[in-house]
Amino acid sequence: MPLLRSTAAALLCLLLIPAASAEDSALSRSYSPPEKFANDFGDFRSPLLFADGEKVESAADWAKRREEILSTWHGLMGEWPPLITEPDVEILETVELENITRHKVRFLWTPTEKTTGYLLIPDKASESPRPAVLTVYYEPETAAGIDGKPDRDYAYQLAKRGFVTLSIGTAEASQAKEYSLYWPSIEEATVQPLSMLACAAANAWHVLASRPEVDPARIGVTGHSFGGKWSMFASCLFDKFACAAWSDPGIVFDTRPSVNYWEPWYLGYHPKPWRKRSVPTAENPARGLYPELLEQGRDLHELHALMAPRPFLVSAGSEDPPHRWKALNHSIAVNQLLGFENRVAMHNRPKHSPNPESNEVIYAFFEEVLKP
């Protein structure tokens, strides 16, 4: 997956992305860390250092370092199967909603497995190519606004605002408490499940990009909690996503119970029987790749840096308090090296669950970044 695979459309996307508005809004304030954390890089190893310790000093250096990070993480997590770049999408059902047409669709999201999701198209979307957003969660009905869960209906709300949206989720796996995707099988997975979810999101990007109503250069991705982790890995590992908003995923490794990257459905895959679900202890240690990542001193700020110069927003709750700016400052430094400002944002709320205020910041972010 070489860095130079970016298409002309992806390059055009960077030209379309504006700097943060000068308007004093919750979103514009989110681009600046509190004074307490400004220029505080914590104990994280700078992504602007090559593996051999040499410093990244130019955009050309960063291109090489970016490829080094991407190659290293794919090597650790397992290489993706080939992407499905020409998707065959079945429309199973169509419902007219106010000013939105909702299609229930089915398509391959791995080379051997189909998923069912919801494609929401605003009325008159065919008049000009629209921006689009992929939403990811435990099941696709939530973001599509079908099951009535409050403040999680991202796909529906964004469609009301003029975006084409596609809502997908791991419904069957969630019901079985396996949650994720396992390639080529759950018995012998060769790709860490969270990375395989990112691969599936990349295939869903191609579903959106194939629609005549959608501008492929303006497709973002978002999700909450489990979906926050999923959307973070998807956008960091697949650079055709123009931007991303991650809702309280736990943006770095931590021992909080909900920042649980050690679980076998994230980065701690091992064959069943799985370890008992809990924070790792001496009696119930983490297994698989996760403890190896800790031993190597790696953390997720390396993946965040792969977003540069694409903008991203952390819609932060209890799992991502303000001190997470110590990790985010490293992405700011990468963007500054590349000559970009206002590409990294974090909006904080006290609780894990999203609320109307935090969601309005997400919607404002996508409107500012993706609408010309």
N, C-alpha and C positions, 0 to 999 in steps of 0.2 A: 504494500500500500504506500507507494512513494509519495513524498511531499508534492512533487511537481505534477501530480495527476489533476490538480485543480483545473477546472474548465474556464473558458472565457466568461461563462455566466457567473461562476463563483467569484472571479475577479471583479466583474461588474457589480456584484453584490457589495463589495467593499466600498465602491464609489457611492453606493446608494445610502450607506449607513451614516447618519449625521452624528455630530457630537451631541452630548447631552444639552438639553435646552437650558438657556440661561434663566428661564423662569424659575422662581423659588417654589418648587413643588416637592412633594415627598420623593418623587423619582430623581429630580435633579440633585437633591441633598444626598441621595443614596450613593452617588459616585465619589463621595469624599469620606475617608475614614475619620472617626472622631480624633481630635487632636491627641488624645491619649495613645492612640495606636498608629498615628501617622509615622511612616518610615520605620516601624517596628517589624522586623522580619522574623522574630522569634528564633527558634532553634532549627528551622527548616533549612536544608541545604539549598543553595540558590540554583534554580534551573538554568541560570546564566553561567554555569560552570560545566564544561564537558566532563565526561566520566573520568578523564585523566587529570582533571583539575585545571586545565587551561580555561581562561576566561573568554566568554562570548563578548566581542567588542563591536560587532557590526551586524547589519541585517543579513549579510551573506553568512556570517558565522552562525546566526540564529537559525537560518534554514538548515544548516548541517546539524546543529544541536537539536532542533525540533525533530528531525528525522531520527536522530540517535535516541531521543526519549520515546518516540512512537515505536521504533523497532524494538527497543528494550522491553517495553511493556507488552507488546504483542508476543514477544518471545517468552516472556514470563507467563502470560495469561493463556497463550495458545493462539495459533493463527486462525482467522475466520475462514469458513468455506467461501466459495465464490459468491459475490453478491448477485441478486436477481435484478438485473438492470432493465429488463423488458417485462414488467409484471403482467400477468393475466388476472384481471380483477373481475370477479362475478358480483353482480348486484342481486342480492337475495330478496330485498324488500325496499320499497320507497314510501316515505311518509312526508306529507307537506305540513310544515310547521310555521305559522306566521309568515315571516319573510325568508324562511330557510327550507331547503329540501334536504331531508336526511335519508341517505342510502345505507342500508345494512349491506356490508360488502365482505367478500372472502377472497383471500389471496395467500400465496406462499410467502411466509416470512422466514423460513429456512428452506434449504433445498428439498426437504422431505415433509415439511409440516405446514399446514394451512392454519390461518387464524381468521377470526371473524371480528370485524370492527364497524365503526360508523363514520361515514364520510358526510360532512355537513357543508352544504354549498349555499351561500347567500343568494337571494334573488338578484338577477341581472349581473351575476358574477361573470357571465360569458362576454359582457361588453368590453372587458379589458382584463388582461392577466392580473390576478390578485395575489397578495401575500398569503401565505398559508402557515399553519402551525400543527405539528404532530403532538398529541397528548398521550401520555403513557401512565398506566396505573394497574392495580390488581385486576380490574375488569374494565371493559370498554364502556359499559353503560354509565358509569359514574361521571366521567368527563363529558359524555354526550348529553347529560342532563336527564337521563331516563329513570334513574333509581331514586332521585330526590335527595341525595346526600348534600347537605348545605356546603356552600363555598368550595366545592370541588368540581363544579361543572365547567371546567375551563374551555373545552371544545365548544360547548353551546354558547357560552358568553362571548367568546371570540368570534364565532360565526355571526352573532347578532351585531358585532362591530365591523363586519365586512370581510373577515378572514375566511378562507376555505380551511376547514379543519378535518383531521382524521384522528379518531380516538381508538386506541388499541390497548389490550391488556392480557394478562396471563390468567384468564378466568378458570380454565380447567386445572392448571397447575396450582393456582391459589386454593381451589376447593380441595385438592389433594394434599395441601400443605407442603407442596414442593416448590411453588412460587415462580420458578424461573424456567429457563430453556437450557437443555443439556444436549450438547452436540458431540458425537453423533447419537449418543444414547445416555440415559441417566445412569446406566450401569458402568459405562466407560467413557465419560466425558473427557474430551481433549482440549476444550476451551472453558475457561472459568465462566460460570453461568452469567455473571454480570456483564462480562464482555460479550457473551452470546446475545444477551438482550440488546446490547448496543448494535450488534450486527443486524438483528431483526429490525431495529429502528432505522438503520440505513436502508434496508429493503423497503420499509414503509415510506421513507423519503422518496424513493423511486416511484412508489404508487402515487404520491402527491405530485411529483414532478411530471408524471405522465398525463396529468389532467389538463385539458385545454384551458381551464379557468385559472390555472396556477402559473405564476412566474417562478421558475425553478431557482432563480437567484435569491428569492426572498421567502425561504422556508425556515421557520424556527421550530424549537421543540421545548416542551415543558412537562412537568409532572410534580406530584407532591409525595414526600416521604419515600417509600419504595420507588415511586415514580420519579422522585427527585434524584435518587441514585441512578436510576435508569437513564433519565434525560441527561444527567451530567456525563456519564460514560459515553452515551450516544454522541453528544455534541463534541466532546473532547477527542474521541477516536475517529469521527467521521466529519471531515472538514467542509462538506457541502451544506451542513446546517449553518445558516447565516448567523444565528444567534441562539441563545438559550436562556431560560429562566428555571432555576432549580429551587423547589420549595422544600426547605428544611431537610435535606438529605443526611446532614452530617458531612461536611465538605472535606474533612480530613479524618484520618484514623483516630480513634478515641476509644475509651472503655465505657462510655455511656451505653446502656442496654439497647437504645434505639440506633446507635451508630455502629451497627453490628456487621461490619464487613467480613468478620470471621465466619459467618454462617455458611454452610455448604451450598446455599443457593446464591451466594454473592462471590466472594473471593477465597472461600475456604472449602472448595469442593473436595470431597473424598467419597468413595463408594459407600453405599449403605451397608450396615446400619449407621445412620448419622449420629454424631455426638449429640448429647442432650442440649436443647436450646437454652443458652445462658451465656453470661459473660465468661470468658475463658478463665479457668482456675487451674491449679496444679492437678486437681483431681479430674477436671474436665477441660483439658487443654484444647486450644485451637489446632486445627489440622489443615493439611493441604498447603496452598500457596501463601495464605495470609501470614503465618508466622515467619515464612521466608522473607516476605516483603519487609516486615519489621526488623528482622535481623540484618537486612541489607541497608537499613536506614531510609527506606523509601516512604513517601507519603503522596497524597493525592494532589498536592500543589503542583507536582510535575505535570499531571494531566491538565490541570487548570491552564497552565501556561500554553498548552497546545491550542487554546482558543484564540490566542492573539493573532491578528488584531480584531477578531470577531468579538462583539460585545456579549457579556453575560451578566445576569442578575441573580444574586442569591436572595431568595425570599425567605428570610431567616426567622426561625422560631426558637424553641427551647434547645434544639440540638445544635444550633449554629449561633451562639451568642456573639456579641460584638468583638470579642478577642479573636474571632476567626479572621479579622483583618490582617493578623500577622501572617497568615498563609496567603491571603489575597494580595497583599503588598508585593509579593513576588511576581504575580501576573501584571500588576501595575508597572513594575520595573521592566518587564519584557516589552510591554506596549510603549513605554517611554523610549526604550532603545530603538523601537521601530518607528517612532515619531507620532504616536497616537496617544490621545488623552480620552478620558471618560468612556472607557471600554469595560470597566469592572465596577459593579455596583452591589451593594448589600442593603436591604431594607429589613429592619428588625421588628419583631413582635414578641410578646412574652411567652406565648404558648405554641405548642407544636402545630396545632390545627390552623389552617389558613382562616382568615376572616375577611369581611368586605373591604376593609382598608388595604390589607396586604394584597388582595387580589386586584384592586384597582391599580396598584403600582405595577403589577405584572402586565395588566392590559395596556397601561400607559407605556410601559417599556416596549412591548411589541408594536404598538402604534407608532412610537417615535422611531424605532429602528427599522421596521419593515415597510412602513407606508411612505411612498416617495413624497 
